[in-house]
């Protein structure tokens, strides 16, 4: 089949896709793509390629050679294109833009993954529990909860983790790194969740208003729980032991406003402690308790008193302490 015809600008053009070339040899090589010809074969694994340059790039995977080096950070790559893509880390170039929300990305696969958030599509399903995921990487990570595989190992203490993100967080215990800093007081934290909690002590901000009743919440999680009560037809402001707390424990009969609170409570009967500390292996029945406990190892005190500047690791301790100042203010005003 003849793929070629001449044009004035570029004398050799593909009549399948319209791409033009300055040299006939380049066009002939390009035509292999449409003809599904792969005349260049790897001597090591026999894999075929349509272009010799692709074979040369592939061969580096066998030799582990990385001839392309980044001028900014020294990181090396086996392919020139991979280096070109890496440069975007330094230039902050984001050439791929979402047509729906105009958010930009450095990598095309990042844009493709982002688009699934608009379609709500979850094409990846766990074969064990049938839970679905937006990203294949999320499915792969989730599957380790079934196999108990922990492929990520700390090179300092040899502790293993299911998720790379958990290893990254754990390593900060050894390095004392605290990359999340408060813009108001410059206090630093090892985890973003601890910074977010700390910011509440500065702003006392309530950012999540309920469209139904107008109540405003500081935390998104509490706002979501409150909204679900409206959607279910229950009155979220009624806290009697019957209608206001529709979820009750079969063991002790205790009632709860939210199903998630009941699930947490049931663990106290089953003595189930699903959340484990990566540092000391202590187990907890609730993730929030684990997050609070972790501050002991990280030596973080997220809650600061705006009266005397005393810091606390736990919100409950902070609120108890702050109550002392409030009580003293009330006593002073009564005596004056």
ABEGO torsion letter per residue (X at the ends): XBABBBBAABABBBAAAGBBBABAAAAAAAAAAAAGBBABBBAAAGBBBABAAAAAAAAAAAAGBBABBBAAAGBBBABAAAAAAAAAAAAGBBABBBAAAGBBBABAAAAAAAAAAAAGBBABBBAAAGBBBABAAAAAAAAAAAAGBBABBBAAAGBBBABAAAAAAAAAAAAGBBABBBAAAGBBBABAAAAAAAAAAAAGBBABBBAAAGBBBABAAAAAAAAAAAAAGBBAABABABAABABBBAAAGBBBABAAAAAAAAAAAAGBBABBBAAAGBBBABAAAAAAAAAAAAGBBABBBAAAGBBBABAAAAAAAAAAAAAAAAAAAAAX
